[in-house]
């Protein structure tokens, strides 16, 4: 088998490998089982666990299992890998079947897993936390906590002791105390998908130093191109200042903005920059951008 997980055991036997699936229909799941019975070498798991080495997906659509595999740096391959291996009567190399159109992080994390083996761990949230996850989140809180912990985040069950509150966009759940930062479950999922934080890192950098990303109430002076605290992460089209919690009322948008432009299957524009580029007539105006850039 052409896998970085296929290491010879001390007794000369192959180490057993574990495979999970996601985004498959019933007949495709049945064929995966048939192929494995014929070619041998794998045990099928329902969910991705620490034992899993491969995840098979029909399409690059985000699921909890896919994110579990992404964080662990597993092989994430298209269903075609099963079909073509069955035809070839042997397990084919995974590279050409890797689901790289889901996110660049698929290949990056897997390559790091190859390099570091069992020592590999995602450090995405290692410097962030503690997180408290609301039990009323649309994504089950248990799964959100699992993903955070896989990314080395600190998680607490005490809301008052947390630095980050993971909540949906409803006013009852968004109550926080001074110094706490509100984020949505979508932020957790998006950050893992692209393996970046960026706008949020800017927020954290400021907050850790007793400062905030800037809030704009009138036209500024000077040349600037920078992140500001405005965003519509809570609800599309409803922009608030993260630094004050107030609604954005100063209408200083670049023409045709905000437009929530879709950059890929999972990335839209939810965070705001202040920009100035006179050749294009952009003179200290707002523009929504992907939070990850």
N, C-alpha and C positions, 0 to 999 in steps of 0.2 A: 504494500500500500504506500502511496506517495504522500506521506504526511509527516510533519515534524513531530507528531505524537507517536509515531511507530518506532519506538526504541526497543531494541532487544533487551529482554529481561535477563537477569543474571543466570537463569537456567536455560537460556537459549530460546525460550518461547517468546512469542509476541505479546506485548502488553495489550490488554483488551481496551478497545476504544468504544466510546459512547456517543450516540447520535440522537439529536432531538430535531423536531420539525416545527415549522410555523407557516401560516398562510396557505396550507394545503387543503384541498377538498378531500372528501372521504375516499374516492377512488385512487387519488394520488398517494394518500397515506397508506392505502392497502398495497400499492405497488412498491413503495419504499420497503415495506415489510417483506414482500416477495423477493425483492432484489437482495436484501440482506440475508435472507434464508439461503439464497443461491450462492452468493459470493462470500458470505461469512465475514467475520472480522469486526462486527459492530453489535452492540446492544442498544436497543431503542429506548429512549427515555421520553417521558411526557413533557417534562420541563427541563430547561437548561440548569445544570447543577455544577458543582466543582469537579465532577467526574467527566462532564461532557467535553468532547473534542471537536465535534462538528454540529453545525446547525444547517438544515436544508430548508430553503424558502422558495416558494413559487414566484414571488415578486418582491421588490424592494419596498415593502410597506411596513411601517414601524409597528412592532408589537413588543410586549414586555419580554418575551423570549428572545427576540432579536437584540434588544438592548442588553439583556443578560449576557448574551454571547459576545456582543461588541465590547462590553466592558472587560470581559475576561480574555479578549484577544483570540477567540476561537476561529476556526475555519467557518465562514458563513458563505455557503455555496448555493447556487441555483438548483432547482429541481432537475434541470437538465443533466447535472452531474450523475444523478442516480440513473437516469434513462440511458445515457451514453455509456456509463460503466457496465450496466446490465448487457447492453449490446456487445461491448468489447469483452465481456466475460471476465473482467478484472477491474479493480478500482483504478480509475484514471487519476492523473495529477490534478490537484484541486485548483491551481492558479487560474486557469482559463475560465473557470466556472465561478470564481469569487464574485460576490454581490457588491462590487465596488461603486455602482451607481447609486447606492443608498447613502453612502458617506465616505469621504476620504479616510475617516477613522477606521473603517473596516480593515484596510490593508495596513495602515500604520500600527494599529494595536496588535494585529496578528503578527506583523514582523517583529515587534518588540517581544511578543510572547515567544516567538521562535528563538530570539536572541537570549532571553533570560529564563526561559523554561518555567518551572514551577514557582520561581521567585518573582515572576511578573505580577504586578498589581497596578491597577489604574490609580493615579494620584490626583485625579481631576478635582476632587473636593477636599483634598488632604489639609489645606490651609483654611478651610471654611467650616463654620459651625460654632456652637451646636445648632442643629436643625430641629425644629418641632414640626411635625406633620399633622395637619388637621384631619380628624377622622371623617369629616364631611367632604373630603376631596373626591372628585369624580373618578380619578384613578385610585384604586384601593390603597389606603395608607400603608398597609403592610408591604405592598410592592414598591412604593416610593421609598420607604425606609430601607428595604433590601437594596435598591439601586444606589442609594446614597452611601450605605455602608460598603458596598462593593467598590465605590470610588473613594474610599478612605475618609468619608465625612464623619464628623461627630454628630450623633443623633441622641436626643433626649426626649423623655416622655413628659417633662415638666415645661409647660409653655413659658412660664416666667423666667426660667433659666436659659432659654434659647436666645440665639442672636438672629436667627432666620426663622420666620414663620412661613410655612408652606401652606397657603390657603387659596381657595377659590375666590372669585371676584364677587363676594357678597359682603355687605357692610357688617353684618354680625360677626363674621369670622375674621374680618380684617383689623379688629381692634388690637393695638399693640402698645407696648410701653416704650418709654424713651430709649433710643439706642437700638431697637430691633428693626430688622429689614424685612419687608413683606415680599415674598416671591410666590409665583404660581406653580402648580405641578407642571405646566407646560414648559416653564423655564428649566426644571430638572430634566425633563425628557429632551428638550432641544439642546441643552448643554452637553448631555451624554452623546446625542446623535452626532454633533459636530466636534466633540472633544475639546471645546473651547468655552471660555466664559466672557472675556473681553469687556463688554459694556458693564457687566456685573463686577469685573475686576476693578474697573474705574470707580464704581460706587463703593466697593469695599476699601479701596485704597484711601479714598476721601474719608469715609466713616471711621476708619481705624485711626485717623489723625484728627478726629474731632471736626471734620469738614464735610461738605456735601458737594455733589455735582451742582453746577450753577443753575439757578432758576432765573428766567428772564422776564422782566416786567415792562421794559421799554427798550428802545433801540440802543445797542451798545456802541461804543467808540473803539477804534483800533482794528487791527487785522486779526481775525480769529478763525479757526476751523477746529472744532472740538465737540466731544460728547457733552450733552447737557442732560439734566435729570428727567426730562419729559419722556413719557413712554405710554403706549396703550397695551401693555402686556396683560393687564387685567381683563379688558374688554375691547375688542377691535373698534377703533374709531373714537374711543373715549380716552383722551390724553390727560394724564395727571403728572404733576411734578413729584418725583420720588422723594425729593428733599423736604417737601412741605406737606404732601398729601392733597394739595389743592388742584382743582381742575385748571388746565391750561386755557386761559382766556385771552392772552395777548396774541392776536392774529398776525403772525409774521411769517407765514409759510411761503416758501418758494412756489411760483406758479405751478399748478398741477400736482402739488403736494398737499397733504400726505397721500400716497397712492398704494401703500401696502404691497409693493411689488413682490411677486413670488420669484425667488432666486433658484430654488430647486424644490424637490418634493416635500421638504420639511421646513424650508426657510422663507420667512416673510419679513417685512420691515416693521418693527415694533418699537425701536428706540430712535432717539432724535439727536441730530447734530446741528450745531450752529455753523453756517458756512458763509464764505464771501469769495466770489470769483467774478470780478467785474466784466471780463470779456463775454460772459454768458448772462450778464445782468443780474447775477446773484449778489446781493448786497446785504449781508447780515440777516439771513433768513433761515427758517427751519426746514429741515428735510428729514423724513423718516428713513432709516437704514436698518439692515439686519443687525441685531444686537451682537452677533458673533464676530463682526469684522473689526 
